[in-house]
Structures are given as structure tokens and as C-alpha cells.
Amino acid sequence: MSIAKLRNKQIAEEASAWAVKLDAGPLAIGDKKALVLWLSQSALHVDELLLSAAIMTGLSAVDAQKKISIDDLLKEAAPEIVTLFPNKPHAPSKKGQSYKYLVQSRKYMTAIAAVIMISVLTGLYLFLANPYAQGQIAFVTNTGEQRSITLKDGSVVHANTETKIDIKYSETERTVKLLRGEAMFEVAHDAARPFRVYSRATIAQAVGTTFNVRQVDGVIKVAVLEGIVAVRSGHKPGNINTAPDMPGYKKYLLKAGEQASVTENGDIIANANPNIKAVASWRIRKLIFMSDTLATIAAEFNRYNYEQIYVDDKTIAALKFSGVFNADDPHSFIKYLESSNKINIDRPRPSEFRLNAHVYTNN
Amino acid sequence: MTLKDNNKSEEGRRNNAFQRYAPKLLSFLIFRLKNKADAQDLTQETYVRLMHVKHNDVIRQPDAYLFKIADNLANEFLMKQNRNPMTTDLETVMKMGKDGDQNASVRATEAHLALQQLEQSLDKISPLYKSVLLLRKRDGLSHKEIAKQLQISPNTVHVYLTRALLYCRAELTE
């Protein structure tokens, strides 16, 4: 019987998730409370959990002689993903390449991502034809606010400060529109429905990975923390019928630890030495600077706080600083600047810091 | 019903009620596969009893309470039917050859059949889910270890395992 035919699909699914959690080790106190609440909903919940837990237990006796090879299984898994897009004319040659890579490295996830990357953007047209269909979630974060949302498939969207996101799941695609700001995506694997983040004319696509997308001054920055992400540019909002393979439509493959920027005219520029740790630091509300200019640092703090830092003097805007700061605490950075003796700080009103060159500094 | 409060030793233990009740859970599976209607009466009663346990006690070890109640009820049920309480442990099942042992008890045969059903259900799920499930259950790797081996996040491992288990569950039952 298929999952779709299960009468209590939702409950069975939740029971399955609980059984997996229980099997992994002792529950945290929050999980224990949630489990009790979940169980108390009905006898059906109890039945499903007992059944799932029993199956999970029984599975440890399966294939005791270890006759099944995990490597073989993983190799076998790849063709399923390839056949998902049988209509792509250029696919065969590239598919061959991906296979070679798979056999050599056995980095299974990498191979899936590579295969998916060369696939046609089938879902794109559906999405473009009807971007505001039903079932769409939209959310906005205010200055300093961060929010995480777990989606139906287990994917998690972490939205940073001043961000606007639209999410829509269809049969063929998991569509996320980053309308402004920054978000990190932990994508649950689903080869049949690629996870695509659209930001202006850029598309970042993954099947099961973690990556960060930021929109700043018209430039889209994509950084990959885990797995592989395909980045495409050239989808112009004004001309939504542009086919993905038309000239001017560029694509780029980003691996874990890599970062690329897509400029306003659609060029994709790989960042040579990205500091991925710094990219991900917002999740713990830290700002990490490595020889960044004062102008950049001020703009970073301003994203998170109502107290705004203005660099009034161009000569100091290019000064470079390094350090780790709490995003919510511009004061610590201001104090640090004061101690440098190069900057003069005024605070004409509580919400404003004005930075100027220190009068006693000789350059 | 009393449940020994071993909260402190619980913390030190890697695996919790799930492991302690493994033989009972296996018995429940055999029971459930053989006789769905009885099993559902049993879980209905388990639910009622679970709801009567003091909230704070349940919160401390919800899984242990759930498994314990279900096990007690299963034994009560079988005693009423004048049958021996079902206790089959995994070792008995695993020691059995594929062709079955002539001297094996009825219980062990039932367990063996259940195991066969499980293996068949596994054959129908996708190789990817199957491999993650085998790494966890057959090879005993932790979620983190699987994540490292397959270069995916522990969160993804959790999602794969959940789907794999759901497939098995759907395949196993009618």
C-alpha cells in the first residue's frame, strides 16, 4: 500500500517522526511535553506510535548478515533521480559525467545535486504563470527580528532581520521568493520537488542542503554551507517568459564553503575567499568582520538596530576593522571605535551615532 | 502501576525506554500484524490508561509509560485467552536460520514471519531511504554519523528515516 492511501496519513507521519526521535536517544524535556500532548489527542495517535515504534525496533533485526551493500544501494539510487527529467535534450552527456563522478567519489548527495542542476526548470513556468496561487505562506521580519519556520516537508527557513519571504509548495517545486533581506535554508531532500529560491533575477536551487541567500543593493549573494546549490541568473521579472536556456541565462554550481554574487546585470561572480563562518554567523546574532570597511560595518549594524550608525566623513568610511560583535549591541562597537582614537563620535539623539574623523588624528 | 523512578541513571544511559522495551515492542508488532482488531482494542485501552496517569509522571518518561502500559495490557489480554504471555526477544529471532528451525516454538515462528514481512517491506522503499535506515538500524550508526557519511545534515537524516519508516508502515499494514 502506498503512503497516499493510508487513512491516517498525517498521524502516521507524525508517529513515524516520533519513533525516529525516540530511537535516536533520550528526549529533551520540551520534546517530552510535546509527545505527551501529541499522544493525548486520541487513541489513534497511541496506536500509530506503538506501531511505528514496534516497526522501528523490529528493523534492527533485518539483514543481520549484512548482505546488503550500502554502496550498491546508493549507486542504485541515482538513476531514479535522472529519469525524473527525461525530456531534457542535453541531459545524456552531462548525466554521464555525473555518473563518473558518483562512482569515483561516492559522494552521493553531491551527485544528486549535480544531476538536478542540469535538469530543466519545469516548475518555473507553472510558478511564473500563477505566482500567487493558494497555499502560499508569506512572512515579514522587522528590524532586529529573526524568525525560523519549519515547512511541511521538514525544510527550515531562517529569516534574518528586515526580510520578506513568500513560500509556495506545488507538486513539482518548492518555491521560495526572497523579496528582500536575507535567509538561510536547510532543505529537506526531495528529488521530485527541487527547492528553489527566487531573488530578483536569480534562482538558487537545491535538493537537500543548507545555504544562505542575501539581497543587498540589487546584488544577490548565495553562500553554501552544506551540499551543492545551482545558481542561475537572467530570469528578468519583467520578461517572465524568457526560457531558461536562452542566451544571457547564466548558471553556476556552488559547492559547500563557496559563495557567489549575482550582479544587477546578471553576471555571476564567484567569491574567491568567502568567510562562510561569517555568512552563517547571523543565526547566532553575531557579526563577524575581517578587515571590513567602516561603511560596511555600519551598514551591517544598521540592519539589526533602530539605533543607526552614520559615517559622515568619507575619509574614515574606508578604514578597516576586524572583530566579532553582538548584532544587537552597536554600543560595543562604538566603544571599540572610541578606543581606536581615530574616530570622533557624536550622538545628537538616542537613535543616532554620527562618526567623523578625530580632530587630533594626522593621516 | 508503578514505574521505577530512575531519572538520574536515565541521563547517563545512551538509549532509553526504546531499547529497554525492544522485546516488548517486537511482541506488540507480531501481535498487531496478526490481529489488527485486537491490537486496536488494546491501544484504545492503553490510551485510556495513559490519560489517567498523573501528568507530571508521564512527562518524565512518556515513552516508557506508553510501552509499559501497552505491554501490561497485552499480557492481560493473552492471559484471558489462556495463552502464554508473548515474550520473544530479538536474539531468539536473530539466531533462527532463514529456513526456520524445526524445533522453534510457535512464537519464534511468528517472530520470524514478522521479520520476513519487514524485510519485504524494505525491498519496496527507495534505495536511498533503505540505505539510511540500514545504517541506523542494522549498523547502529547515530544520526550524526550517518549525516557525516552521506554528507547531509542530521536534520535531513531525521527526515529520511521518518519517510523510510512511514513507507515500511504503509507496506506492512494491509
Chai-1 contact restraints between the chains, C-beta under 6 A:
chainA,res_idxA,chainB,res_idxB,connection_type,confidence,min_distance_angstrom,max_distance_angstrom,comment,restraint_id
A,M1,B,A170,contact,1.0,0.0,6.0,A-B,restraint_1
A,I3,B,L166,contact,1.0,0.0,6.0,A-B,restraint_2
A,I3,B,A170,contact,1.0,0.0,6.0,A-B,restraint_3
A,L6,B,A170,contact,1.0,0.0,6.0,A-B,restraint_4
A,A12,B,R169,contact,1.0,0.0,6.0,A-B,restraint_5
A,E13,B,L166,contact,1.0,0.0,6.0,A-B,restraint_6
A,S16,B,T162,contact,1.0,0.0,6.0,A-B,restraint_7
A,S16,B,L165,contact,1.0,0.0,6.0,A-B,restraint_8
A,S16,B,L166,contact,1.0,0.0,6.0,A-B,restraint_9
A,A17,B,T162,contact,1.0,0.0,6.0,A-B,restraint_10
A,V20,B,H158,contact,1.0,0.0,6.0,A-B,restraint_11
A,V20,B,L161,contact,1.0,0.0,6.0,A-B,restraint_12
A,V20,B,T162,contact,1.0,0.0,6.0,A-B,restraint_13
A,L22,B,F18,contact,1.0,0.0,6.0,A-B,restraint_14
A,L22,B,D63,contact,1.0,0.0,6.0,A-B,restraint_15
A,D23,B,F18,contact,1.0,0.0,6.0,A-B,restraint_16
A,A24,B,H143,contact,1.0,0.0,6.0,A-B,restraint_17
A,P26,B,N16,contact,1.0,0.0,6.0,A-B,restraint_18
A,K32,B,I59,contact,1.0,0.0,6.0,A-B,restraint_19
A,K32,B,P62,contact,1.0,0.0,6.0,A-B,restraint_20
A,K33,B,I59,contact,1.0,0.0,6.0,A-B,restraint_21
A,L35,B,P62,contact,1.0,0.0,6.0,A-B,restraint_22
A,V36,B,V58,contact,1.0,0.0,6.0,A-B,restraint_23
A,V36,B,I59,contact,1.0,0.0,6.0,A-B,restraint_24
A,V36,B,P62,contact,1.0,0.0,6.0,A-B,restraint_25
A,A43,B,T43,contact,1.0,0.0,6.0,A-B,restraint_26
A,A43,B,Q44,contact,1.0,0.0,6.0,A-B,restraint_27
A,A43,B,Y47,contact,1.0,0.0,6.0,A-B,restraint_28
A,V46,B,T43,contact,1.0,0.0,6.0,A-B,restraint_29
A,V46,B,T46,contact,1.0,0.0,6.0,A-B,restraint_30
A,V46,B,Y47,contact,1.0,0.0,6.0,A-B,restraint_31
A,D47,B,Q40,contact,1.0,0.0,6.0,A-B,restraint_32
A,D47,B,T43,contact,1.0,0.0,6.0,A-B,restraint_33
A,L50,B,F28,contact,1.0,0.0,6.0,A-B,restraint_34
A,L50,B,T43,contact,1.0,0.0,6.0,A-B,restraint_35
A,L50,B,A70,contact,1.0,0.0,6.0,A-B,restraint_36
A,S52,B,L165,contact,1.0,0.0,6.0,A-B,restraint_37
A,S52,B,R169,contact,1.0,0.0,6.0,A-B,restraint_38
A,A53,B,L25,contact,1.0,0.0,6.0,A-B,restraint_39
A,A54,B,L25,contact,1.0,0.0,6.0,A-B,restraint_40
A,A54,B,F28,contact,1.0,0.0,6.0,A-B,restraint_41
A,A54,B,L29,contact,1.0,0.0,6.0,A-B,restraint_42
A,I55,B,C168,contact,1.0,0.0,6.0,A-B,restraint_43
A,I55,B,R169,contact,1.0,0.0,6.0,A-B,restraint_44
A,M56,B,L165,contact,1.0,0.0,6.0,A-B,restraint_45
A,T57,B,A22,contact,1.0,0.0,6.0,A-B,restraint_46
A,T57,B,L25,contact,1.0,0.0,6.0,A-B,restraint_47
A,T57,B,L26,contact,1.0,0.0,6.0,A-B,restraint_48
A,G58,B,L26,contact,1.0,0.0,6.0,A-B,restraint_49
A,G58,B,L29,contact,1.0,0.0,6.0,A-B,restraint_50
A,G58,B,L118,contact,1.0,0.0,6.0,A-B,restraint_51
A,L59,B,K137,contact,1.0,0.0,6.0,A-B,restraint_52
A,S60,B,K137,contact,1.0,0.0,6.0,A-B,restraint_53
A,A61,B,L90,contact,1.0,0.0,6.0,A-B,restraint_54
A,A61,B,V93,contact,1.0,0.0,6.0,A-B,restraint_55
A,A61,B,M94,contact,1.0,0.0,6.0,A-B,restraint_56
A,A61,B,L115,contact,1.0,0.0,6.0,A-B,restraint_57
A,V62,B,L118,contact,1.0,0.0,6.0,A-B,restraint_58
A,V62,B,E119,contact,1.0,0.0,6.0,A-B,restraint_59
A,D63,B,R138,contact,1.0,0.0,6.0,A-B,restraint_60
A,A64,B,M94,contact,1.0,0.0,6.0,A-B,restraint_61
A,I70,B,S131,contact,1.0,0.0,6.0,A-B,restraint_62
A,L73,B,P127,contact,1.0,0.0,6.0,A-B,restraint_63
A,L73,B,K130,contact,1.0,0.0,6.0,A-B,restraint_64
A,L73,B,S131,contact,1.0,0.0,6.0,A-B,restraint_65
A,L74,B,S131,contact,1.0,0.0,6.0,A-B,restraint_66
A,E76,B,P127,contact,1.0,0.0,6.0,A-B,restraint_67
A,A77,B,P127,contact,1.0,0.0,6.0,A-B,restraint_68
A,A77,B,L128,contact,1.0,0.0,6.0,A-B,restraint_69
A,K107,B,Q151,contact,1.0,0.0,6.0,A-B,restraint_70
A,Y108,B,L150,contact,1.0,0.0,6.0,A-B,restraint_71
A,M109,B,Q151,contact,1.0,0.0,6.0,A-B,restraint_72
A,M109,B,I152,contact,1.0,0.0,6.0,A-B,restraint_73
A,G154,B,V159,contact,1.0,0.0,6.0,A-B,restraint_74
A,E186,B,N155,contact,1.0,0.0,6.0,A-B,restraint_75
A,A188,B,V159,contact,1.0,0.0,6.0,A-B,restraint_76
A,H189,B,T156,contact,1.0,0.0,6.0,A-B,restraint_77
A,G208,B,I152,contact,1.0,0.0,6.0,A-B,restraint_78
A,G208,B,T156,contact,1.0,0.0,6.0,A-B,restraint_79
A,T210,B,S153,contact,1.0,0.0,6.0,A-B,restraint_80
A,E226,B,S153,contact,1.0,0.0,6.0,A-B,restraint_81
